[in-house]
Amino acid sequence: SEEEHRLVQRYLREFDLLFSDWREIGMYYAAANSALTDAQRLEITRLSLTPDSRDPSLTFHAGWFSEKGGDASLARRYYERTITLAPSEYPAAYLRLAGILHSVYRDSAQAAEILRRGIRACAFAPEREEMLKRLREYEAAEH
């Protein structure tokens, strides 16, 4: 809506002033503001990303906001980017990506492979048990 767009633009102007040297950090905190809708957070997060963004926290959150907004294709790309940038730091990215591959793309084999990579990369993460559980489910769905 027009009102949401104006609110997002206001946040962008404020953070450009406050964080002119720290644009990505400012945008991240703006995106985390609980007063904003998911669509507004996604817009702010997208605007904060550059093509060469190296911040896996931003790419992960952009994936999450995209997924919540119903854009599985965009969420998939952001989760893949997160995994590329920080393969052992975001086990949730493997879980979210595998979930999208399994439920949206109906590709249990690829979802299982993503989980195998996540289990190897995040061997000591608390999410490992959930990855193993889903891996068994996806492997069973393959057959």
C-alpha positions as CSV (number, residue, x, y, z in Angstrom):
1,S,0.0,0.0,0.0
2,E,1.0,3.6,-0.4
3,E,1.1,4.1,3.4
4,E,3.5,1.1,3.8
5,H,5.7,2.4,1.0
6,R,5.9,5.9,2.7
7,L,6.8,4.2,6.0
8,V,9.6,2.2,4.4
9,Q,10.9,5.3,2.6
10,R,10.9,7.2,6.0
11,Y,13.0,4.4,7.6
12,L,15.4,4.4,4.6
13,R,15.9,8.2,4.9
14,E,16.4,8.0,8.7
15,F,18.9,5.2,8.5
16,D,20.8,6.8,5.6
17,L,21.3,9.8,7.9
18,L,22.2,7.8,11.0
19,F,24.2,5.1,9.3
20,S,25.6,6.6,6.2
21,D,28.8,4.6,6.7
22,W,27.0,1.6,8.1
23,R,24.1,1.2,5.6
24,E,23.8,-2.5,5.8
25,I,23.9,-2.5,9.6
26,G,21.2,0.3,9.7
27,M,19.1,-1.5,7.2
28,Y,19.3,-4.7,9.2
29,Y,18.1,-3.0,12.4
30,A,15.3,-1.3,10.5
31,A,14.3,-4.7,9.1
32,A,14.3,-6.1,12.6
33,N,11.9,-3.4,13.8
34,S,8.8,-5.2,15.1
35,A,6.5,-2.3,14.2
36,L,7.0,-3.1,10.5
37,T,5.1,-5.7,8.5
38,D,6.9,-8.6,6.9
39,A,6.5,-6.9,3.5
40,Q,8.1,-3.8,4.8
41,R,11.0,-5.7,6.4
42,L,11.6,-7.6,3.2
43,E,11.6,-4.4,1.2
44,I,14.2,-2.8,3.6
45,T,16.3,-6.0,3.6
46,R,16.2,-6.2,-0.2
47,L,17.2,-2.5,-0.6
48,S,20.1,-3.1,1.9
49,L,21.6,-5.9,-0.2
50,T,24.0,-5.2,-2.9
51,P,24.9,-7.7,-5.7
52,D,28.1,-8.5,-3.9
53,S,26.7,-8.5,-0.3
54,R,28.9,-10.6,1.9
55,D,26.6,-10.4,5.0
56,P,25.0,-13.9,5.6
57,S,22.8,-12.5,8.3
58,L,21.1,-10.2,5.8
59,T,20.8,-12.8,3.1
60,F,19.3,-15.3,5.6
61,H,16.8,-12.8,6.8
62,A,15.9,-11.8,3.3
63,G,15.3,-15.5,2.6
64,W,13.1,-15.8,5.6
65,F,11.1,-12.6,4.8
66,S,10.8,-13.8,1.2
67,E,9.5,-17.2,2.3
68,K,7.0,-15.7,4.6
69,G,5.9,-13.4,1.8
70,G,5.2,-16.4,-0.4
71,D,8.1,-16.0,-2.8
72,A,9.8,-19.4,-2.6
73,S,12.0,-18.8,-5.6
74,L,13.6,-15.7,-4.1
75,A,13.8,-17.3,-0.7
76,R,15.6,-20.2,-2.3
77,R,18.2,-17.9,-3.8
78,Y,18.8,-16.1,-0.6
79,Y,19.2,-19.3,1.4
80,E,21.6,-20.6,-1.2
81,R,23.6,-17.4,-0.9
82,T,23.7,-17.7,2.9
83,I,25.0,-21.2,2.7
84,T,27.7,-20.1,0.2
85,L,28.7,-17.2,2.4
86,A,28.7,-19.0,5.8
87,P,28.4,-22.8,5.3
88,S,28.7,-23.7,9.0
89,E,27.0,-20.7,10.6
90,Y,23.4,-20.9,9.5
91,P,22.0,-24.5,9.9
92,A,18.5,-23.0,9.7
93,A,19.3,-22.0,6.1
94,Y,19.8,-25.7,5.2
95,L,16.5,-26.6,6.9
96,R,14.6,-23.7,5.3
97,L,16.1,-24.5,1.8
98,A,15.4,-28.2,2.1
99,G,11.8,-27.5,3.2
100,I,11.3,-25.3,0.1
101,L,12.8,-27.9,-2.2
102,H,10.7,-30.6,-0.7
103,S,7.3,-28.9,-0.3
104,V,7.3,-26.3,-3.1
105,Y,9.5,-27.9,-5.8
106,R,8.6,-31.5,-4.8
107,D,12.3,-32.5,-5.1
108,S,12.9,-34.8,-2.1
109,A,16.2,-35.9,-3.6
110,Q,17.7,-32.4,-3.7
111,A,16.2,-31.6,-0.3
112,A,17.9,-34.6,1.1
113,E,21.2,-33.6,-0.5
114,I,21.0,-30.1,1.0
115,L,20.4,-31.7,4.5
116,R,23.4,-34.0,4.1
117,R,25.5,-31.0,3.3
118,G,24.1,-29.2,6.3
119,I,24.7,-32.1,8.6
120,R,28.3,-32.3,7.5
121,A,28.9,-28.5,7.7
122,C,27.0,-27.9,11.0
123,A,28.1,-31.1,12.9
124,F,27.7,-29.6,16.3
125,A,24.7,-27.3,15.8
126,P,21.6,-27.9,17.9
127,E,19.6,-28.1,14.7
128,R,21.5,-31.2,13.6
129,E,18.8,-33.6,15.2
130,E,16.1,-31.8,13.2
131,M,18.2,-32.1,10.0
132,L,18.6,-35.9,10.6
133,K,14.9,-36.3,11.3
134,R,13.9,-34.5,8.1
135,L,16.6,-36.3,6.1
136,R,15.0,-39.6,7.0
137,E,11.6,-38.3,5.9
138,Y,12.9,-37.0,2.6
139,E,14.8,-40.2,1.9
140,A,11.7,-42.2,2.5
141,A,9.7,-39.9,0.2
142,E,12.3,-40.6,-2.6
143,H,11.4,-44.3,-2.7
